[in-house]
Amino acid sequence: MKQLFKISFLWVILAAIFMSSCETSEVTNINFDKATISLKVGQSDSISSTIAYSGEISDIPHEWIVDNPDIISITEKDPATSDGATSGASLEKVVVIKALKAGSSKVTLSIDGKKLSCQVTVDQRVFTFNQAQASNWGDYYDTGTNNFDMYLLENTLSFNSEGEIQGDGNLIYLDFYLPLTQNSLSSGDFTLANTGEINTFYPGELVESEGQNYTFGTRLINIEGNTSTISFINDGSFTIVKNGTLFAIAGEFTLGNDEVIQFSYIGMVEELDKREEPVEINPNMTKGLLVYYGDAYQTGTTNNFNLYLGPETVVFEDSVWNGDILVLEFNTELTATNSIPAGTYNMMGEQITPFSLVYGYTTDSGDNWGTWYYGESTKKIKTGNMVVNSTGDIYTIQYELYDRFGSKIWGTYTGTPQYINATQSSSGVAPSYVKGNKTKNTQRTKKVLIKNDRLKARKPVKF
């Protein structure tokens, strides 16, 4: 009898072990971290799923299903880089959803015969504008192209008598470039670039200067009362089609938050000419300061000088110079160190050579180098020449210079300029400011010419 009991008890233990070893391995539950998702076209979001299971399963074949793949696309993240992984009796799957166009679609996770879906809704903002105003600023940024801007306004916005925008609503500010020969709007396709090339538009950006923030370039602006919300444009394109006096303007832009918007305008465009009018300036320069920099551009063939010319009232020893100032930067042969060789100095081309003037330019640090005129207005000199003659230490210097808008600065200086050797530590100090415009310090070594300085300071807008 005891033997029979032992046998029966053994069978009970074996059955328990057998039943335990045959425990079902299966998914018991699926959870998403969100039931619905709302996106704008271009934006992305993710779904994180927690999958509970029984048994010894470490991974299970699964499938993500998209009902409308033209509305959204999905990319599953590698568990090694996702926010979670296998943990105890559960594992995590993460999928990234990108909105492609307006509409709705379900995203379904299918695993081990079980399914769970998330509803994704995609919207796109489409702006229809009712008023347009464009301005031609000429070669404002010295790019060799005409810079235009254009305001596209909703019908709840308008320009007041002072040209300022009033009302509440949305507008797009376009900052784009056309050929120098083209002084009015015409048909064209425009792509984004920050170089000022023909048929490109400048991206939106925030610039900090002396503790103040400034917004520049192409951007979407929402005005509500006294508050303006700015969204910078960092990708996209637009098209202008002209038919007689009517324009059709349309495009698609990507904002800084990846949202893709569309916009359009049909109608007339008010065009304003904001190009700087050329002027002729004949300053009375009677005092001079000659500063020697040595081979500042490290050419091995030229020495570099600055000649500062000013009126009788200027005091070159002061830290700030007042009055009209003409800055002539020029190059000589290496034999010249404390005088200006006689001859004609033409504006340089691509190479720095003896007997050349240096065109005006601005460094990344904001210093104005090259040839400039500072008076009632600042003129960055692009072309022209100076002719030097001397009798002993008395010079006669004739100059005829032009900025990029055609303004002419001309005259004759006769005299003996003061001299500073800026290659020596004991030399004097040129001013740090000339009428509020930065110039280089005499102790500073010059660097390679920076030609694309014109995009450092963007022009103001009307609000």
C-alpha positions in Angstrom: 0.0 0.0 0.0 2.9 2.3 0.9 4.5 1.5 -2.4 1.4 2.4 -4.3 1.2 5.8 -2.4 4.9 6.5 -3.3 4.2 5.8 -7.0 1.1 8.0 -7.0 2.9 10.9 -5.3 5.8 10.6 -7.8 3.3 10.9 -10.7 1.8 14.1 -9.1 5.3 15.7 -8.8 6.2 14.7 -12.4 2.9 16.1 -13.7 3.5 19.4 -11.9 6.9 19.7 -13.4 5.6 18.8 -16.8 2.8 21.3 -16.5 5.2 24.0 -15.4 7.6 23.4 -18.3 4.7 23.7 -20.8 3.5 27.1 -19.6 2.2 29.1 -22.6 4.5 31.8 -24.1 2.3 34.6 -25.4 1.6 38.3 -25.5 -0.9 39.2 -22.8 -1.3 42.9 -23.3 -0.3 45.9 -25.5 -0.3 49.5 -24.4 0.6 52.7 -26.2 1.8 55.9 -24.5 -0.7 57.9 -26.5 -4.1 57.1 -28.0 -4.1 59.8 -30.7 -1.5 62.1 -32.3 -2.0 65.5 -34.0 0.7 66.8 -36.3 1.4 69.6 -38.7 2.8 68.6 -42.1 6.6 68.2 -41.8 6.5 67.5 -38.1 7.3 64.2 -36.3 6.2 62.4 -33.2 6.7 58.9 -31.8 4.6 56.1 -30.3 6.1 54.0 -27.5 4.4 50.6 -26.9 4.7 48.4 -23.9 4.1 44.7 -24.7 3.4 42.4 -21.8 4.0 38.6 -22.3 4.1 35.3 -20.4 6.7 32.5 -20.7 10.2 32.9 -21.8 9.8 35.2 -24.7 12.5 37.8 -25.2 11.3 39.1 -28.6 8.3 38.4 -30.7 7.8 39.0 -34.5 5.7 42.1 -34.9 4.5 44.5 -37.7 3.6 48.2 -37.8 0.8 48.9 -40.3 0.0 52.3 -41.8 -3.5 52.7 -43.3 -2.6 55.7 -45.5 1.2 55.8 -46.3 0.7 59.0 -48.3 -0.4 60.8 -45.2 2.3 59.6 -42.8 5.5 57.6 -42.9 7.0 55.5 -40.0 10.5 54.5 -38.9 11.0 52.0 -36.1 13.7 53.0 -33.7 16.4 50.5 -32.8 15.7 49.3 -29.2 19.3 50.0 -28.4 18.7 53.7 -29.0 15.0 53.9 -28.0 13.7 55.1 -24.7 13.2 51.5 -23.4 14.0 47.9 -24.0 13.2 44.4 -22.6 12.3 44.6 -18.9 11.1 41.6 -17.0 8.0 40.2 -18.6 7.5 43.2 -21.0 9.3 44.8 -23.9 9.1 48.1 -25.6 8.8 49.1 -29.3 9.1 52.7 -30.5 8.1 54.0 -33.9 8.7 57.5 -35.3 5.8 59.1 -37.3 6.4 61.8 -39.8 3.5 63.9 -41.3 3.6 64.0 -45.1 0.3 65.8 -46.0 -3.0 66.7 -44.5 -5.4 63.9 -43.7 -5.7 61.1 -41.1 -4.3 57.6 -40.8 -4.1 54.8 -38.3 -0.9 53.3 -37.1 -1.4 49.7 -35.9 1.0 47.4 -34.1 0.3 43.7 -34.8 2.0 41.1 -32.6 1.2 37.5 -31.7 -2.3 37.8 -33.0 -3.1 41.0 -31.1 -3.5 44.5 -32.5 -3.6 48.0 -31.2 -4.0 51.2 -33.2 -3.3 54.9 -32.8 -5.2 57.6 -34.8 -2.9 60.2 -36.4 -4.4 63.5 -37.7 -2.3 65.7 -39.9 -3.1 69.4 -40.6 -1.4 71.9 -42.9 -1.6 75.6 -42.6 -2.4 77.2 -45.9 -2.2 81.0 -46.1 -4.1 83.1 -48.7 -2.9 86.6 -48.8 -4.8 89.6 -50.1 -2.3 92.5 -50.3 1.4 92.7 -51.5 4.0 95.4 -51.4 7.6 95.0 -52.7 10.7 97.2 -52.5 13.9 97.3 -54.5 16.8 98.2 -52.2 19.4 97.9 -55.0 22.7 96.2 -54.2 22.1 96.8 -50.5 24.3 94.0 -49.2 27.0 94.4 -51.9 26.3 91.0 -53.4 26.3 92.1 -57.0 22.5 91.6 -57.1 19.5 93.7 -56.4 17.9 93.0 -53.0 14.1 93.0 -52.9 11.8 92.5 -50.1 8.1 91.8 -50.2 5.2 91.8 -47.7 2.3 89.5 -48.2 -0.6 90.4 -45.9 -3.9 88.8 -44.9 -7.0 91.0 -45.4 -7.0 91.8 -41.6 -3.7 93.6 -42.0 -2.9 96.9 -43.8 -0.3 99.6 -44.1 -1.0 102.9 -42.4 -0.1 106.3 -43.9 3.4 106.0 -42.4 4.0 102.6 -44.0 3.7 100.7 -40.8 1.6 97.5 -40.5 -1.6 97.6 -38.5 -4.2 95.1 -37.5 -4.2 91.5 -36.4 -3.3 88.6 -38.6 -0.6 86.8 -40.5 2.0 88.0 -43.0 5.1 86.7 -44.8 8.2 88.8 -45.3 10.2 87.7 -48.3 13.9 88.8 -48.6 15.2 87.8 -52.1 17.6 88.7 -54.9 17.3 89.6 -58.6 19.9 90.6 -61.2 21.3 94.2 -61.0 19.8 94.8 -64.5 16.3 94.0 -63.2 14.8 96.8 -61.2 11.2 95.6 -61.1 9.5 92.3 -60.4 9.2 89.6 -63.0 8.5 85.9 -63.2 11.0 83.6 -61.5 11.6 80.6 -59.3 13.4 81.2 -56.0 15.3 78.8 -53.7 16.8 79.3 -50.3 20.5 80.5 -49.9 22.4 82.9 -47.7 24.8 84.1 -50.4 22.7 86.7 -52.1 22.8 85.0 -55.5 20.2 85.7 -58.2 16.8 84.0 -57.7 17.5 83.1 -54.1 15.9 84.2 -50.9 17.6 84.7 -47.5 16.6 82.4 -44.6 15.2 83.9 -41.4 17.6 84.3 -38.5 17.9 85.9 -35.0 21.0 88.0 -34.5 22.2 89.3 -31.1 24.1 92.6 -31.1 25.2 94.5 -28.1 22.6 92.9 -25.9 19.7 93.4 -28.4 18.0 90.7 -30.5 17.2 91.5 -34.1 15.2 89.3 -36.6 16.2 89.2 -40.3 15.5 87.3 -43.5 12.4 85.5 -44.7 9.8 84.7 -42.0 6.2 84.2 -41.1 4.8 86.7 -38.6 1.6 86.6 -36.6 0.4 89.9 -35.1 -2.0 89.9 -32.2 -2.4 93.2 -30.5 1.0 94.4 -29.4 2.5 90.9 -29.7 4.3 89.6 -32.8 5.1 85.9 -33.1 7.9 85.2 -35.6 8.6 81.8 -37.3 11.8 81.7 -39.3 11.9 80.1 -42.7 14.8 77.7 -43.1 13.9 75.8 -46.3 11.5 75.8 -49.2 10.8 77.7 -52.4 8.4 80.1 -54.0 7.5 81.2 -57.5 6.5 84.5 -59.0 4.5 84.6 -62.2 3.8 87.9 -63.8 1.0 88.4 -66.4 0.6 92.0 -67.4 0.0 94.0 -64.1 -1.1 90.9 -62.2 1.1 88.5 -60.2 0.6 85.0 -58.9 2.9 84.2 -56.0 2.9 80.8 -54.4 5.3 78.7 -52.4 5.9 76.1 -49.7 8.2 76.9 -46.7 9.6 74.9 -43.8 9.6 76.6 -40.5 12.2 76.2 -37.7 9.9 73.6 -35.9 9.8 71.5 -39.2 6.3 72.5 -40.0 5.6 72.9 -43.7 3.3 75.7 -44.7 1.8 76.7 -48.1 0.9 80.2 -49.2 -0.4 82.0 -52.3 -1.3 85.5 -53.5 -3.0 86.7 -56.7 -3.3 90.3 -57.6 -1.3 93.5 -58.2 1.9 94.3 -56.3 2.7 97.8 -55.1 6.4 98.3 -56.0 8.6 100.9 -54.3 12.1 102.0 -55.3 14.3 102.2 -52.1 17.6 102.3 -54.0 20.1 104.8 -52.6 20.4 107.9 -54.8 24.0 108.5 -55.9 25.5 111.7 -54.7 28.7 113.7 -55.4 31.0 114.6 -52.5 34.0 116.9 -52.7 35.3 117.1 -49.1 37.9 119.7 -48.0 40.6 117.4 -46.6 43.6 119.4 -45.2 45.1 117.0 -42.6 46.5 113.5 -43.0 47.7 110.5 -41.0 49.8 107.8 -42.7 49.9 104.4 -40.9 52.3 101.7 -42.0 51.3 98.0 -41.5 54.1 96.2 -43.3 53.2 93.0 -45.2 49.9 92.9 -43.4 48.3 90.5 -45.9 51.3 88.3 -45.9 51.7 88.4 -49.7 55.5 88.4 -49.7 55.3 91.1 -52.4 53.5 94.2 -50.9 53.6 96.5 -48.0 50.3 98.0 -46.7 49.3 101.5 -45.6 46.3 103.4 -44.5 46.1 107.1 -45.3 43.5 109.0 -43.2 42.4 112.3 -44.5 40.3 114.8 -42.6 39.4 118.5 -42.2 41.4 121.1 -40.3 39.3 120.4 -37.2 40.2 116.7 -36.8 42.6 115.8 -34.0 44.3 112.5 -35.0 45.6 112.1 -31.4 42.1 111.8 -30.0 40.4 108.4 -29.5 37.4 109.5 -31.5 37.6 111.5 -34.7 34.8 113.9 -35.6 34.3 115.4 -39.0 34.4 113.9 -42.4 37.1 111.2 -42.7 38.4 109.5 -45.8 40.3 106.3 -45.3 42.5 105.2 -48.2 44.0 101.7 -47.8 46.6 100.9 -50.4 49.5 98.6 -51.2 53.1 99.4 -52.3 56.2 97.6 -53.1 58.2 96.1 -50.2 60.8 98.9 -50.4 58.3 101.5 -49.2 58.1 101.7 -45.4 57.6 105.4 -44.4 56.4 107.2 -47.6 54.0 106.9 -50.4 55.6 106.1 -53.8 54.4 108.4 -56.6 52.1 106.8 -59.1 48.5 105.8 -59.9 46.8 103.4 -57.5 43.8 101.6 -59.0 41.3 99.5 -57.1 42.5 96.0 -56.6 41.0 93.0 -58.3 41.3 89.4 -57.0 45.0 89.8 -56.2 46.8 92.2 -53.8 49.5 93.9 -55.8 51.7 97.0 -55.5 50.1 100.3 -56.5 46.6 99.1 -55.7 43.8 100.4 -53.5 41.8 98.0 -51.2 38.1 98.1 -51.7 36.0 98.6 -48.5 35.0 95.6 -46.6 33.9 94.5 -43.1 35.4 91.7 -41.0 33.5 89.2 -39.0 34.3 91.2 -35.9 32.7 94.3 -37.4 35.8 96.3 -38.3 35.7 98.3 -41.5 38.9 97.9 -43.5 39.8 99.0 -47.0 38.7 102.3 -48.4 35.8 104.2 -46.8 34.3 107.6 -46.6 32.6 108.7 -43.3 30.5 111.9 -43.6 26.8 112.6 -43.4 26.5 109.1 -44.7 29.0 106.2 -44.9 30.3 105.1 -48.3 32.0 101.8 -48.8 34.3 102.4 -51.7 34.2 99.8 -54.5 36.0 101.4 -57.5 38.2 104.4 -58.3 41.8 105.4 -58.0 44.2 107.9 -56.4 47.2 109.6 -58.1 50.2 110.5 -55.9 52.8 113.1 -56.6 55.3 114.5 -54.2 57.9 117.2 -53.8 60.1 116.4 -50.9 57.8 115.4 -48.0 54.8 117.4 -49.4 52.3 115.2 -51.2 49.6 116.1 -53.8 47.1 113.3 -53.8 44.1 113.3 -56.2 41.4 110.8 -55.6 38.2 109.8 -57.5 36.2 107.1 -55.8 32.8 105.5 -56.2 30.6 103.3 -54.0 28.4 100.5 -55.3 25.4 102.9 -55.8 27.4 105.3 -58.0 28.1 108.0 -55.4 31.3 109.9 -56.3 33.9 111.1 -53.7 36.6 113.2 -55.2 39.1 115.8 -54.3 42.8 116.7 -53.8 44.9 116.6 -50.6 48.1 118.6 -50.4 50.3 118.4 -47.3 52.6 116.3 -45.2 50.7 113.6 -43.2 51.7 112.5 -39.7 53.3 109.1 -39.7 52.8 106.0 -37.5 54.7 102.7 -37.8 52.0 100.2 -36.7 54.5 97.3 -36.8 56.3 98.8 -33.7 54.8 98.4 -30.3 55.7 102.0 -29.5 53.6 103.4 -32.3 50.7 105.6 -31.7 47.1 104.4 -31.6 44.6 105.1 -34.4 41.0 105.8 -33.3 38.8 102.9 -32.3 35.8 104.7 -33.7 35.3 107.2 -36.6 31.9 108.9 -36.3 30.6 105.7 -34.7 31.9 103.3 -37.4 34.5 100.8 -36.2 37.9 100.8 -37.8 40.9 98.6 -37.3 43.3 99.3 -34.4 46.9 100.0 -35.6 48.3 97.1 -33.5 46.1 94.5 -35.1 47.4 92.2 -37.8 45.2 92.2 -40.9 43.7 88.9 -42.1 42.5 87.6 -45.5 39.9 89.9 -47.2 36.4 88.9 -46.3 34.2 89.8 -49.3 30.9 88.5 -48.1 30.6 91.0 -45.2 27.4 92.6 -46.6 25.1 90.0 -44.9 26.3 90.8 -41.4 23.8 93.6 -40.9 20.4 93.2 -42.3 18.1 96.2 -43.0 15.2 97.0 -40.7 11.6 96.1 -41.4 8.5 98.2 -40.9 7.3 97.0 -37.5 
